[in-house]
Amino acid sequence: MEDLQPIILAMLASGLLAGFLAGMLGIGGGIVTVPILFTAFGAIGVPAEVQMHLTVATSLAIIVPTAVFSARGHGARGALSVAMMKSWGPWVALGAIAGAWAATILDTRALIGFFAVMAFLMGLKLFLPLDDKVIGDGPPRGVFGAAIGGLIGLFSSLMGIGGATFSVPVMTLYGMPMHRAVGTAAVLGLVISAPATLGYMIGGWGHPGLPPWSLGYVNLAGVLIIAPAAMAMTPLGVAAAHKLSHRRLSLLFGLFLFIAAGRMALPLLGY
C-alpha cells in the first residue's frame, strides 16, 4: 500500500488542478489527468498495449461530473451559447462515439502521438498573439459546422479530453468572446465525455491485462480518486475565469497545452 501512496497523492493533486482548470478554461481537465493517469497506470504495471486506452477512457469518465459542474457555473453567469449547442451538439456527440470506436483499433503509441501533436498545435494557436485575428462573425453552421463539430468530438474522444482544446480556439477564431467560448466548451465537454465513456466501456469489455476495478477501458479507482477532487475545485476555477482578461486566459490555456504535449511525447522519444 505504501508503494501506491505517491500515485494516489499524484492523482488527488491532478484532480484538484484539473477541476480548477475545468472551471477556468472550460476544459474537462483531461489535459492534466491524461499525463498523470498514463504515468500512474504504467507504475502499477498496466501492460503497454492497453495503457493509453485505459488512460483516455478513465479521463473521459472523470470529465463527465466535472463538465456538469463547470457548465452549471458558467451558465449561471450567462456565458453559454445555446445556439452553438443546438448547431454543433449532435455532431460533436457522433464524433465522440466514432473516436471511442477508432481507439479500439489503434495501438498505444498511435494514441500517444496523436495526443502530443494535437495538444502542441492547438496550444501554438492560443499562445501566439492572434487574439484579434478572426475569420468570421460567428462559428460556422450547416454542413461545415457539422464537420467541425464531428471532428472536435472525434479528436477529443481519441485524446481523452473534454473538447475545449479544439472548440475554444475555433470559436474564438470565428469571433466568439473568450469567456463565452469557455462556457460553451464546458457544455460540449459533457456532450463528448458521456457517449465516449460508454463507448470505451463497451469497446474494452473483457480485454485482458486491465487492472482491477475496470469496466472495459474505464478504471473506476482512478475515477473515484480524481473526480471528487476535480468537482470540489471547479467552482473556484469558474470564478477565476471571470476575473481574468481574454489574453491571459489564452496564454494560460496555451501554456498548459505545451506542457501536456511535451509530457506525453517523452515515451515516444525513449524517455
C-alpha positions as CSV (number, residue, x, y, z in Angstrom):
1,M,0.0,0.0,0.0
2,E,2.9,2.4,0.7
3,D,4.1,2.0,-2.8
4,L,0.7,3.2,-4.0
5,Q,0.6,6.3,-1.8
6,P,2.6,8.6,-4.2
7,I,0.4,7.5,-7.1
8,I,-2.8,8.2,-5.1
9,L,-1.5,11.6,-4.0
10,A,-0.5,12.5,-7.5
11,M,-4.0,11.6,-8.7
12,L,-5.6,13.7,-6.0
13,A,-3.3,16.7,-6.9
14,S,-4.2,16.3,-10.6
15,G,-7.8,16.2,-9.7
16,L,-7.6,19.5,-7.9
17,L,-5.7,21.1,-10.7
18,A,-8.0,19.6,-13.4
19,G,-11.1,20.8,-11.6
20,F,-9.7,24.3,-11.3
21,L,-8.7,24.4,-15.0
22,A,-12.1,22.9,-16.0
23,G,-13.8,25.9,-14.4
24,M,-11.3,28.5,-15.5
25,L,-10.7,27.3,-19.1
26,G,-13.8,25.3,-19.9
27,I,-11.7,22.2,-20.4
28,G,-12.8,18.8,-19.0
29,G,-9.4,18.5,-17.2
30,G,-8.1,15.8,-19.5
31,I,-5.1,17.8,-20.4
32,V,-4.0,17.4,-16.8
33,T,-5.3,14.0,-16.0
34,V,-4.1,12.2,-19.1
35,P,-0.4,12.6,-18.4
36,I,-0.9,11.7,-14.7
37,L,-3.1,8.7,-15.3
38,F,-0.7,7.4,-18.0
39,T,2.2,7.6,-15.6
40,A,0.2,6.1,-12.7
41,F,-1.1,3.1,-14.8
42,G,2.5,2.4,-16.0
43,A,3.8,2.5,-12.4
44,I,1.3,-0.2,-11.3
45,G,2.3,-2.5,-14.2
46,V,-0.6,-2.0,-16.7
47,P,0.5,-3.6,-20.0
48,A,1.7,-1.1,-22.5
49,E,-0.8,-2.2,-25.2
50,V,-3.7,-1.0,-23.1
51,Q,-2.1,1.7,-21.0
52,M,-3.1,4.7,-23.2
53,H,-6.6,3.2,-23.9
54,L,-7.2,2.9,-20.1
55,T,-5.8,6.4,-19.6
56,V,-8.0,8.1,-22.2
57,A,-11.2,6.2,-21.2
58,T,-10.7,6.9,-17.5
59,S,-10.0,10.6,-18.2
60,L,-13.3,10.9,-20.2
61,A,-15.2,9.3,-17.3
62,I,-13.8,11.8,-14.9
63,I,-14.8,14.6,-17.2
64,V,-18.5,13.8,-17.0
65,P,-19.2,15.1,-13.5
66,T,-16.6,17.9,-13.8
67,A,-18.2,19.1,-17.0
68,V,-21.6,19.2,-15.3
69,F,-20.2,21.4,-12.5
70,S,-18.3,23.7,-14.9
71,A,-21.3,24.1,-17.3
72,R,-23.6,25.0,-14.4
73,G,-21.2,27.6,-13.1
74,H,-20.7,29.3,-16.5
75,G,-24.4,29.0,-17.2
76,A,-25.3,30.9,-14.1
77,R,-23.1,33.7,-15.4
78,G,-24.7,33.8,-18.8
79,A,-21.6,32.6,-20.6
80,L,-23.2,29.9,-22.7
81,S,-24.3,29.9,-26.4
82,V,-27.5,27.9,-26.7
83,A,-27.4,28.3,-30.5
84,M,-24.0,26.8,-30.7
85,M,-25.1,23.8,-28.6
86,K,-28.1,23.2,-30.9
87,S,-25.9,23.5,-34.0
88,W,-22.8,21.5,-33.0
89,G,-24.0,19.3,-30.2
90,P,-25.4,16.3,-32.1
91,W,-22.4,16.2,-34.5
92,V,-19.9,16.5,-31.6
93,A,-21.6,13.5,-29.9
94,L,-21.5,11.4,-33.0
95,G,-17.8,12.3,-33.4
96,A,-17.1,11.3,-29.8
97,I,-18.7,7.9,-30.4
98,A,-16.7,7.4,-33.5
99,G,-13.5,8.3,-31.7
100,A,-14.1,5.7,-29.0
101,W,-14.6,3.1,-31.7
102,A,-11.5,4.1,-33.6
103,A,-9.4,3.9,-30.4
104,T,-10.1,0.2,-30.1
105,I,-8.2,-0.5,-33.3
106,L,-5.3,1.9,-32.7
107,D,-2.2,1.0,-30.6
108,T,-0.9,2.9,-27.6
109,R,1.9,4.7,-29.5
110,A,-0.5,6.0,-32.1
111,L,-2.8,7.4,-29.4
112,I,0.1,9.0,-27.5
113,G,1.5,10.6,-30.7
114,F,-1.9,11.9,-31.6
115,F,-2.4,13.5,-28.2
116,A,1.1,15.1,-28.2
117,V,0.8,16.6,-31.7
118,M,-2.7,17.9,-31.4
119,A,-2.1,19.5,-28.0
120,F,1.0,21.2,-29.3
121,L,-0.7,22.6,-32.4
122,M,-3.7,23.9,-30.6
123,G,-1.5,25.4,-27.8
124,L,0.5,27.2,-30.5
125,K,-2.6,28.9,-31.8
126,L,-3.5,30.2,-28.4
127,F,0.0,31.2,-27.3
128,L,0.7,33.3,-30.4
129,P,-0.7,36.9,-30.4
130,L,-3.7,36.0,-32.5
131,D,-6.5,37.2,-30.3
132,D,-7.6,39.9,-32.7
133,K,-7.4,37.5,-35.7
134,V,-10.9,36.4,-36.7
135,I,-12.2,34.8,-39.9
136,G,-15.9,35.2,-39.4
137,D,-18.6,36.8,-37.3
138,G,-19.7,33.6,-35.8
139,P,-18.8,29.9,-35.7
140,P,-19.8,28.1,-38.9
141,R,-23.1,26.1,-39.1
142,G,-24.7,23.9,-41.7
143,V,-22.5,21.2,-43.3
144,F,-19.2,22.9,-42.5
145,G,-20.3,23.4,-38.9
146,A,-21.3,19.7,-38.7
147,A,-17.9,18.7,-40.0
148,I,-16.1,20.8,-37.5
149,G,-18.3,19.6,-34.6
150,G,-17.8,16.0,-35.6
151,L,-14.0,16.4,-35.8
152,I,-13.9,18.1,-32.4
153,G,-15.8,15.1,-30.9
154,L,-13.6,12.6,-32.7
155,F,-10.3,14.1,-31.8
156,S,-11.3,14.8,-28.2
157,S,-12.5,11.2,-27.7
158,L,-9.2,9.9,-29.0
159,M,-7.3,12.2,-26.7
160,G,-9.4,11.7,-23.5
161,I,-10.2,15.4,-23.2
162,G,-13.4,17.5,-23.0
163,G,-13.0,19.2,-26.3
164,A,-12.1,22.8,-25.3
165,T,-8.6,22.2,-26.6
166,F,-10.2,22.4,-30.1
167,S,-13.5,24.1,-29.6
168,V,-12.3,27.2,-27.8
169,P,-9.7,28.1,-30.5
170,V,-12.3,27.5,-33.2
171,M,-15.0,29.6,-31.5
172,T,-12.6,32.5,-30.8
173,L,-11.2,32.4,-34.3
174,Y,-14.8,32.9,-35.6
175,G,-15.3,35.9,-33.3
176,M,-16.9,34.5,-30.2
177,P,-15.8,36.3,-27.0
178,M,-13.3,34.2,-24.9
179,H,-15.5,33.9,-21.8
180,R,-18.5,32.8,-23.8
181,A,-16.4,30.3,-25.8
182,V,-15.1,28.8,-22.5
183,G,-18.6,28.5,-21.1
184,T,-19.9,26.8,-24.2
185,A,-16.9,24.5,-24.3
186,A,-17.8,23.3,-20.8
187,V,-21.1,22.0,-22.1
188,L,-19.5,20.4,-25.1
189,G,-17.3,18.6,-22.7
190,L,-20.3,16.7,-21.3
191,V,-21.6,16.1,-24.8
192,I,-18.2,14.5,-25.7
193,S,-17.4,12.6,-22.5
194,A,-20.7,10.9,-21.7
195,P,-21.1,8.9,-25.0
196,A,-17.4,8.4,-25.4
197,T,-17.1,6.9,-21.9
198,L,-19.8,4.4,-22.7
199,G,-18.1,3.6,-26.0
200,Y,-14.8,2.8,-24.2
201,M,-16.6,0.7,-21.7
202,I,-18.1,-1.4,-24.4
203,G,-15.0,-1.5,-26.6
204,G,-12.7,-2.7,-23.8
205,W,-15.1,-5.1,-22.1
206,G,-13.3,-8.3,-21.2
207,H,-9.9,-7.2,-22.6
208,P,-7.0,-9.0,-21.0
209,G,-4.5,-7.0,-18.9
210,L,-6.8,-4.5,-17.4
211,P,-6.3,-3.7,-13.7
212,P,-8.9,-4.4,-11.0
213,W,-11.9,-2.1,-10.8
214,S,-12.1,-1.7,-14.6
215,L,-15.3,-1.5,-16.6
216,G,-14.0,-2.0,-20.1
217,Y,-11.3,0.6,-20.5
218,V,-12.6,2.8,-17.7
219,N,-10.9,2.3,-14.4
220,L,-13.3,3.1,-11.5
221,A,-10.5,3.5,-9.0
222,G,-9.0,6.4,-11.0
223,V,-12.4,8.0,-11.3
224,L,-13.2,7.7,-7.6
225,I,-9.9,9.3,-6.6
226,I,-9.7,12.1,-9.1
227,A,-13.4,13.1,-9.8
228,P,-14.3,14.3,-6.3
229,A,-11.2,16.5,-6.1
230,A,-11.9,17.9,-9.5
231,M,-15.5,18.7,-8.7
232,A,-14.5,20.5,-5.5
233,M,-12.2,22.9,-7.3
234,T,-14.4,23.6,-10.4
235,P,-16.4,26.5,-8.8
236,L,-13.1,28.3,-7.9
237,G,-12.0,27.9,-11.5
238,V,-15.2,29.4,-12.8
239,A,-14.8,32.4,-10.5
240,A,-11.2,32.9,-11.6
241,A,-12.2,32.8,-15.3
242,H,-14.4,35.8,-15.0
243,K,-11.7,37.8,-13.3
244,L,-9.1,37.2,-16.0
245,S,-8.6,39.0,-19.3
246,H,-9.1,37.4,-22.7
247,R,-5.4,37.5,-23.3
248,R,-4.4,35.9,-20.0
249,L,-6.9,33.1,-20.5
250,S,-5.4,32.4,-23.9
251,L,-1.8,32.4,-22.6
252,L,-2.7,30.1,-19.7
253,F,-4.6,27.7,-22.0
254,G,-1.7,27.6,-24.5
255,L,0.9,27.1,-21.8
256,F,-0.8,24.1,-20.3
257,L,-1.2,22.6,-23.8
258,F,2.5,22.9,-24.4
259,I,3.3,21.2,-21.1
260,A,0.9,18.4,-21.7
261,A,2.2,17.8,-25.3
262,G,5.8,17.6,-24.0
263,R,5.0,15.2,-21.2
264,M,3.2,12.8,-23.5
265,A,5.9,12.9,-26.2
266,L,8.6,11.7,-23.8
267,P,7.8,7.9,-24.2
268,L,7.9,8.2,-27.9
269,L,11.4,9.8,-27.6
270,G,12.6,6.9,-25.4
271,Y,12.4,8.7,-22.0
